[in-house]
Amino acid sequence: MAKSRYSDEFKKQVLEECRQVGNASLVARRHQISRHTVNGWMRAERLRGSTEPLPRDEADRSKELERRLNRLSEENDQLKRIIAEKELELAILRDLRDTANPR
């Protein structure tokens, strides 16, 4: 397996910048790398959930998968709480809208 020219931190930085800017070609040009390389990183992140490869050792691999699963589970719980708060806000606003005189 060939050694990557780019560090995982650099890949994360570029991918985060792509998400913020919304244009992978522009970000690739800014960092003087091929847009195909950036698109490959984006594809790998979508497929694996991360740009970091999993360890080859079975024990380390399962620990890493468990760590990633826990992180995603925590993020999912946080997003569910945010959605619940927004739904409550919407319900309150709908009630206020439907009242004849909200004051």
C-alpha positions as CSV (number, residue, x, y, z in Angstrom):
1,M,0.0,0.0,0.0
2,A,1.4,3.4,-1.0
3,K,2.1,6.0,1.6
4,S,-0.3,9.0,1.3
5,R,1.3,12.3,0.5
6,Y,-1.2,14.2,2.6
7,S,-1.7,13.9,6.3
8,D,-5.1,13.0,7.8
9,E,-5.3,16.4,9.4
10,F,-4.8,18.1,6.1
11,K,-7.5,16.0,4.5
12,K,-9.9,16.8,7.3
13,Q,-9.1,20.5,6.9
14,V,-9.7,20.4,3.1
15,L,-12.9,18.5,3.5
16,E,-14.2,20.9,6.2
17,E,-13.4,23.8,3.9
18,C,-15.3,22.1,1.0
19,R,-18.3,21.8,3.2
20,Q,-18.1,25.5,4.2
21,V,-17.4,26.8,0.7
22,G,-19.6,24.3,-1.1
23,N,-17.2,24.1,-4.1
24,A,-14.6,21.3,-4.1
25,S,-12.9,22.6,-7.2
26,L,-12.3,26.0,-5.7
27,V,-10.8,24.6,-2.5
28,A,-8.6,22.2,-4.5
29,R,-7.3,25.0,-6.6
30,R,-6.6,27.1,-3.4
31,H,-4.5,24.2,-2.0
32,Q,-2.9,23.4,-5.4
33,I,-4.2,19.8,-5.5
34,S,-6.2,18.0,-8.0
35,R,-10.0,18.2,-7.7
36,H,-10.1,14.5,-8.4
37,T,-8.0,14.0,-5.3
38,V,-10.4,16.0,-3.2
39,N,-13.4,14.2,-4.7
40,G,-11.8,10.9,-3.9
41,W,-11.4,12.0,-0.2
42,M,-15.0,13.1,-0.2
43,R,-16.1,9.7,-1.6
44,A,-14.0,7.9,0.9
45,E,-15.4,9.9,3.8
46,R,-19.0,9.1,2.6
47,L,-18.3,5.4,2.3
48,R,-16.2,4.9,5.5
49,G,-17.5,7.8,7.5
50,S,-13.9,9.1,7.9
51,T,-10.8,9.7,5.8
52,E,-8.8,7.7,8.3
53,P,-8.3,4.1,7.4
54,L,-9.2,1.4,9.9
55,P,-6.3,-0.5,11.6
56,R,-5.3,-3.9,10.2
57,D,-5.1,-5.6,13.6
58,E,-8.5,-7.2,14.4
59,A,-8.6,-6.0,18.0
60,D,-7.6,-2.5,17.2
61,R,-10.0,-2.5,14.3
62,S,-13.0,-3.4,16.5
63,K,-11.9,-0.8,19.2
64,E,-11.8,1.9,16.5
65,L,-15.2,0.8,15.1
66,E,-16.7,0.9,18.6
67,R,-15.2,4.3,19.2
68,R,-16.6,5.7,15.9
69,L,-20.0,4.1,16.6
70,N,-20.1,5.7,20.1
71,R,-19.2,9.1,18.6
72,L,-21.9,8.8,16.0
73,S,-24.4,7.6,18.6
74,E,-23.7,10.7,20.8
75,E,-24.0,13.0,17.8
76,N,-27.3,11.3,16.8
77,D,-28.6,11.9,20.3
78,Q,-27.6,15.5,20.3
79,L,-29.3,16.0,16.9
80,K,-32.4,14.4,18.2
81,R,-32.5,16.8,21.2
82,I,-32.0,19.7,18.8
83,I,-34.9,18.6,16.6
84,A,-37.1,18.1,19.7
85,E,-36.4,21.6,20.8
86,K,-37.1,23.0,17.4
87,E,-40.4,21.1,17.2
88,L,-41.4,22.5,20.6
89,E,-40.5,26.0,19.4
90,L,-42.6,25.5,16.3
91,A,-45.6,24.2,18.3
92,I,-45.4,27.3,20.5
93,L,-45.2,29.6,17.5
94,R,-48.1,27.9,15.9
95,D,-50.2,28.3,19.1
96,L,-49.3,32.0,19.2
97,R,-50.2,32.4,15.5
98,D,-53.6,30.8,16.0
99,T,-54.7,32.8,19.0
100,A,-56.9,35.8,18.2
101,N,-54.9,38.3,20.3
102,P,-51.5,36.9,21.4
103,R,-50.8,39.9,23.8
